């Protein structure tokens, strides 16, 4: 019975997985998953999934070809539009809350966007689990039987019971003599990662643009965390000056000053040098802006990227969100770097529907 239940559960999860994949762009653009994120699970609202079955009407209510009517006549009487609206008495569609782990969510994202695995660099102190055979127990599979310990125990038993003969030194283990290797999970150092998010919060960035950034950052996090157990995240906001902030402030701050993008790049470079040396860390940086920048600052931004930031980064992604107030000129200045630097990716995100394509563009390199 338990095996049957487990089979049904796995079948149901496959159906749910297919439903999520087919509607992934809808969930991404609306941000429904983010709003229902818990510590380890994400709750996803979706239409009720019903097992196909025959459904019958009320007995004696007629059927196909029964009753008055002419060929071609509509099956239902058209509404004449008169009268007051009335409350309905029929049940509506049901919404099912499905919980998925972040690992499952990342797998769905990777399958849908055909994303390659990230190849980490560097080893340090992020912990993964490794099985280490360090103990002995009395039960286990024959493939893990410890020959030497089993032989010694059998020999002691035969000597103590007087069945061992030095002239015929035959030692035959019985069930109680057998010893098996056992394992335990031990921490193993693995590659570490840091993700630096930078965003323009000047007056030209509206709340809608920030929500687009928030949704995209959630999915980028989901994919990167699949490949690293433990990821440090840094948030930097800037207008004419830059500040390191927490996550809430990052998505809810709005300033009214001018824009100097170089301030954010300089701060990111200092933070990486101080806390995340690239010899030990895999560093990813993503910058979101509407492309509005102080004219004389563009050349400085290119210089900082080429000589300081890019040599330290696995990936630098620039995402330009469309704002009714921004000029959008900065995109071309970053795009110039893509010919000579493989770790630079630029995308335009005019609205929520473009988030999926932007994520794929950022993560398709597998760096």
C-alpha positions as CSV (number, residue, x, y, z in Angstrom):
1,X,0.0,0.0,0.0
2,X,2.8,2.4,0.9
3,X,4.6,1.7,-2.4
4,X,1.3,2.5,-4.3
5,X,0.9,5.8,-2.4
6,X,4.6,6.7,-3.2
7,X,4.0,5.9,-6.9
8,X,0.9,8.1,-6.9
9,X,2.8,10.9,-5.2
10,X,5.6,10.8,-7.7
11,X,3.1,10.7,-10.6
12,X,1.3,13.8,-9.1
13,X,4.6,15.7,-8.7
14,X,5.4,15.0,-12.4
15,X,2.0,16.4,-13.4
16,X,2.6,19.5,-11.2
17,X,6.1,19.9,-12.7
18,X,4.7,19.9,-16.2
19,X,2.0,22.4,-15.2
20,X,4.6,24.8,-13.8
21,X,6.9,24.4,-16.8
22,X,4.1,25.2,-19.2
23,X,3.2,28.3,-17.2
24,X,6.7,29.4,-16.2
25,X,6.6,32.7,-18.0
26,X,3.3,33.6,-16.3
27,X,4.7,32.9,-12.8
28,X,7.9,34.8,-13.6
29,X,6.2,37.9,-14.9
30,X,3.7,38.1,-12.0
31,X,6.2,37.3,-9.3
32,X,3.8,34.9,-7.6
33,X,6.5,32.5,-6.5
34,X,8.5,35.3,-4.7
35,X,5.5,36.4,-2.7
36,X,5.0,32.9,-1.3
37,X,8.7,32.0,-0.6
38,X,9.4,30.4,2.8
39,X,12.7,29.3,4.3
40,X,13.1,26.2,2.1
41,X,10.0,26.0,0.0
42,X,8.1,28.1,-2.5
43,X,4.3,27.8,-2.7
44,X,2.9,28.1,-6.1
45,X,-0.8,28.8,-6.7
46,X,-2.2,27.0,-9.7
47,X,-5.6,25.8,-11.0
48,X,-6.8,22.6,-9.5
49,X,-5.5,19.4,-11.2
50,X,-8.3,16.9,-11.6
51,X,-8.1,13.3,-12.7
52,X,-10.0,12.8,-16.0
53,X,-13.3,11.1,-15.6
54,X,-16.8,10.9,-17.1
55,X,-19.3,13.4,-15.8
56,X,-23.0,12.9,-16.1
57,X,-25.9,15.3,-15.9
58,X,-29.1,15.0,-13.9
59,X,-31.2,11.9,-14.7
60,X,-34.2,12.6,-16.9
61,X,-32.9,16.0,-18.1
62,X,-32.7,15.0,-21.7
63,X,-29.7,14.4,-23.9
64,X,-28.3,14.8,-27.4
65,X,-31.1,15.1,-30.0
66,X,-33.8,15.3,-27.3
67,X,-36.3,18.2,-27.1
68,X,-37.4,21.1,-29.2
69,X,-35.1,22.9,-31.6
70,X,-33.9,23.2,-35.2
71,X,-30.6,22.3,-36.9
72,X,-28.0,25.0,-36.4
73,X,-29.9,26.5,-33.4
74,X,-27.6,27.4,-30.5
75,X,-27.8,25.0,-27.6
76,X,-28.3,27.7,-25.0
77,X,-30.7,30.6,-25.1
78,X,-28.8,33.9,-25.8
79,X,-28.9,36.4,-23.0
80,X,-31.0,39.5,-23.7
81,X,-29.0,41.7,-21.3
82,X,-32.0,42.7,-19.3
83,X,-32.3,42.5,-15.5
84,X,-30.0,43.1,-12.6
85,X,-26.8,41.0,-12.1
86,X,-27.4,38.2,-9.7
87,X,-25.0,36.2,-7.6
88,X,-24.1,32.8,-9.1
89,X,-24.9,29.5,-7.4
90,X,-22.3,27.4,-9.2
91,X,-18.9,26.5,-7.9
92,X,-15.9,28.1,-9.6
93,X,-12.4,26.9,-10.3
94,X,-10.3,25.9,-7.3
95,X,-6.7,27.0,-6.7
96,X,-4.2,24.5,-5.4
97,X,-1.1,25.5,-3.4
98,X,1.8,23.4,-4.4
99,X,5.1,23.5,-2.4
100,X,8.4,23.0,-4.2
101,X,11.9,23.1,-2.9
102,X,14.3,25.7,-4.4
103,X,16.3,22.8,-5.9
104,X,13.2,21.6,-7.8
105,X,12.4,25.2,-8.9
106,X,16.0,25.6,-10.2
107,X,15.7,22.3,-12.1
108,X,12.5,23.5,-13.8
109,X,14.1,26.8,-14.7
110,X,17.1,25.0,-16.1
111,X,15.0,22.6,-18.2
112,X,12.7,25.3,-19.5
113,X,15.5,27.6,-20.5
114,X,18.0,24.9,-21.5
115,X,20.6,26.4,-19.1
116,X,24.1,24.8,-18.9
117,X,25.5,23.9,-15.5
118,X,27.7,26.5,-13.9
119,X,31.4,25.5,-13.6
120,X,32.6,26.8,-10.3
121,X,36.2,27.9,-9.7
122,X,38.1,27.9,-6.4
123,X,37.7,25.9,-3.2
124,X,37.1,27.3,0.3
125,X,34.6,26.9,3.1
126,X,31.1,26.5,1.6
127,X,30.0,23.1,2.8
128,X,28.7,20.2,0.8
129,X,28.1,16.8,2.2
130,X,30.5,13.9,1.4
131,X,30.1,10.3,2.6
132,X,33.0,9.0,4.6
133,X,33.4,5.4,5.7
134,X,34.6,5.8,9.2
135,X,32.8,3.3,11.4
136,X,31.7,-0.3,11.7
137,X,28.4,-1.9,12.3
138,X,27.0,-5.4,12.5
139,X,24.6,-5.2,9.5
140,X,24.9,-3.9,6.0
141,X,25.2,-5.0,2.3
142,X,27.8,-7.6,1.4
143,X,29.5,-5.2,-0.8
144,X,30.6,-3.2,2.3
145,X,31.7,-6.2,4.4
146,X,35.0,-5.5,6.2
147,X,37.0,-8.7,5.5
148,X,39.8,-8.2,8.1
149,X,37.4,-7.3,11.0
150,X,35.1,-10.2,10.0
151,X,38.0,-12.6,9.9
152,X,39.3,-11.5,13.3
153,X,36.0,-11.8,15.0
154,X,35.4,-15.3,13.5
155,X,38.9,-16.3,14.7
156,X,38.3,-15.1,18.2
157,X,35.0,-17.0,18.4
158,X,36.5,-20.2,17.2
159,X,39.5,-20.0,19.6
160,X,37.2,-19.2,22.5
161,X,34.9,-22.1,21.7
162,X,37.7,-24.5,21.0
163,X,36.8,-25.1,17.4
164,X,39.9,-23.6,16.0
165,X,42.7,-26.1,15.0
166,X,46.2,-24.8,14.3
167,X,46.9,-27.9,12.2
168,X,43.8,-27.1,10.1
169,X,43.5,-23.3,10.3
170,X,40.1,-23.0,8.7
171,X,38.2,-19.9,9.8
172,X,34.5,-19.8,8.7
173,X,32.6,-16.7,9.6
174,X,29.0,-17.0,10.7
175,X,26.3,-14.4,10.6
176,X,27.2,-12.9,14.0
177,X,30.9,-12.5,12.9
178,X,30.2,-10.3,10.0
179,X,31.3,-6.6,10.2
180,X,30.3,-4.0,7.7
181,X,31.8,-0.6,6.9
182,X,29.4,2.3,7.7
183,X,29.5,5.9,6.7
184,X,28.6,9.3,7.9
185,X,28.2,12.6,6.1
186,X,31.1,15.0,6.7
187,X,31.5,18.6,5.7
188,X,33.6,19.0,2.5
189,X,35.0,22.4,1.4
190,X,33.5,23.4,-1.9
191,X,33.5,26.4,-4.2
192,X,32.1,29.6,-2.8
193,X,30.1,32.3,-4.6
194,X,29.1,35.9,-4.1
195,X,26.5,37.8,-6.1
196,X,26.7,41.6,-6.2
197,X,23.5,43.4,-7.3
198,X,23.7,47.0,-8.3
199,X,20.7,49.2,-9.1
200,X,20.1,52.8,-10.1
201,X,17.6,54.3,-7.6
202,X,17.5,57.8,-9.0
203,X,14.2,59.5,-9.7
204,X,13.9,58.0,-13.2
205,X,13.6,54.5,-11.8
206,X,9.9,53.8,-11.0
207,X,8.5,51.1,-8.7
208,X,7.6,49.0,-11.7
209,X,11.2,48.9,-12.9
210,X,12.3,47.9,-9.4
211,X,9.8,45.1,-9.3
212,X,11.2,43.8,-12.6
213,X,14.6,43.8,-11.1
214,X,13.3,42.0,-7.9
215,X,11.8,39.2,-10.0
216,X,14.8,38.7,-12.2
217,X,17.2,38.7,-9.2
218,X,15.1,36.0,-7.5
219,X,15.5,33.7,-10.5
220,X,19.1,34.4,-10.9
221,X,19.6,33.6,-7.2
222,X,17.6,30.4,-7.6
223,X,19.9,29.2,-10.4
224,X,23.2,30.2,-8.9
225,X,22.3,28.7,-5.5
226,X,21.7,25.4,-7.2
227,X,25.4,25.1,-7.9
228,X,26.7,26.6,-4.7
229,X,25.6,25.5,-1.2
230,X,25.7,28.9,0.4
231,X,25.9,32.2,-1.5
232,X,26.7,35.6,-0.1
233,X,24.7,38.5,-1.6
234,X,25.7,42.1,-1.7
235,X,23.2,44.9,-2.6
236,X,24.4,48.3,-3.8
237,X,22.1,51.2,-4.7
238,X,23.3,54.4,-6.4
239,X,22.3,57.7,-7.8
240,X,25.2,60.2,-7.9
241,X,26.7,58.3,-5.0
242,X,26.6,54.6,-4.0
243,X,25.6,52.8,-0.8
244,X,25.7,49.2,0.4
245,X,22.2,48.3,1.8
246,X,20.1,45.3,2.8
247,X,17.7,43.5,0.5
248,X,14.6,45.4,1.7
249,X,16.2,48.8,1.2
250,X,17.6,47.7,-2.2
251,X,14.0,47.2,-3.6
252,X,12.3,50.0,-1.8
253,X,14.6,53.0,-1.9
254,X,14.0,55.8,-4.4
255,X,16.1,58.9,-4.7
256,X,15.8,62.1,-6.7
257,X,19.4,63.0,-7.5
258,X,21.4,62.6,-10.6
259,X,23.1,59.4,-11.8
260,X,26.8,58.4,-11.7
261,X,27.1,54.7,-12.4
262,X,30.9,54.7,-11.7
263,X,30.2,55.2,-8.0
264,X,28.5,51.8,-7.9
265,X,31.3,50.1,-9.8
266,X,33.9,51.6,-7.5
267,X,32.1,50.4,-4.4
268,X,31.6,46.9,-5.9
269,X,35.3,46.7,-6.6
270,X,36.3,47.7,-3.1
271,X,33.9,45.2,-1.5
272,X,35.2,42.4,-3.7
273,X,38.8,43.2,-2.9
274,X,38.1,43.4,0.9
275,X,35.7,40.4,1.4
276,X,35.6,38.2,-1.7
277,X,39.0,37.7,-3.3
278,X,38.6,36.2,-6.7
279,X,41.2,33.6,-6.1
280,X,38.9,32.0,-3.6
281,X,35.4,33.2,-4.6
282,X,33.2,32.9,-7.7
283,X,31.9,36.4,-8.0
284,X,28.9,37.5,-10.1
285,X,27.8,41.1,-10.6
286,X,24.6,42.3,-12.0
287,X,23.7,45.9,-12.7
288,X,20.2,47.2,-13.4
289,X,19.6,50.7,-14.7
290,X,17.4,52.6,-17.1
291,X,20.5,53.6,-19.0
292,X,20.6,57.2,-17.8
293,X,24.1,58.4,-16.8
294,X,26.0,61.6,-16.4
295,X,27.7,62.0,-19.8
296,X,31.3,62.4,-18.6
297,X,30.9,59.3,-16.4
298,X,30.5,56.8,-19.3
299,X,34.2,56.6,-20.1
300,X,35.1,56.2,-16.4
301,X,32.6,53.3,-16.1
302,X,34.2,51.5,-19.1
303,X,37.7,52.0,-17.6
304,X,36.7,50.6,-14.2
305,X,35.0,47.6,-15.8
306,X,37.9,46.8,-18.1
307,X,40.8,47.3,-15.7
308,X,39.4,46.4,-12.3
309,X,36.0,44.6,-12.2
310,X,35.9,42.2,-15.2
311,X,39.2,40.4,-14.4
312,X,37.7,39.4,-11.1
313,X,34.2,38.3,-12.2
314,X,32.8,35.1,-13.5
315,X,30.1,37.1,-15.1
316,X,29.0,40.7,-15.3
317,X,25.4,41.2,-16.4
318,X,24.0,44.6,-17.3
319,X,20.2,44.7,-17.6
320,X,18.6,47.8,-18.9
321,X,15.0,48.3,-17.8
322,X,12.9,50.7,-19.8
323,X,11.8,53.8,-18.0
324,X,9.7,56.7,-19.4
325,X,12.3,59.1,-17.8
326,X,15.7,57.5,-18.7
327,X,17.7,58.1,-21.9
328,X,18.9,54.5,-22.3
329,X,22.3,55.6,-23.7
330,X,24.5,53.6,-21.3
331,X,23.5,50.3,-22.9
332,X,25.7,50.9,-25.9
333,X,28.7,51.8,-23.7
334,X,28.6,48.4,-22.0
335,X,27.7,46.5,-25.2
336,X,31.0,47.7,-26.7
337,X,32.8,45.5,-24.1
338,X,31.2,42.2,-25.2
339,X,33.4,41.7,-28.2
340,X,36.6,41.6,-26.1
341,X,35.2,40.2,-22.8
342,X,33.4,36.9,-22.8
343,X,32.1,37.4,-19.2
344,X,30.0,40.5,-20.2
345,X,26.4,40.0,-21.0
346,X,23.9,42.8,-21.8
347,X,20.1,42.6,-22.1
348,X,17.2,44.9,-22.4
349,X,14.1,44.3,-20.2
350,X,11.4,46.7,-21.5
351,X,8.6,45.0,-19.4
352,X,7.9,41.9,-17.3
353,X,7.3,39.7,-20.4
354,X,11.0,40.1,-21.3
355,X,12.3,38.9,-17.9
356,X,12.5,35.2,-19.1
357,X,14.6,36.1,-22.1
358,X,16.9,38.3,-20.1
359,X,17.5,35.5,-17.5
360,X,18.3,33.1,-20.3
361,X,20.7,35.5,-21.9
362,X,22.5,36.1,-18.6
363,X,22.8,32.5,-17.5
364,X,23.3,30.6,-20.8
365,X,27.1,30.9,-20.7
366,X,27.4,28.5,-17.7
367,X,30.2,30.6,-16.2
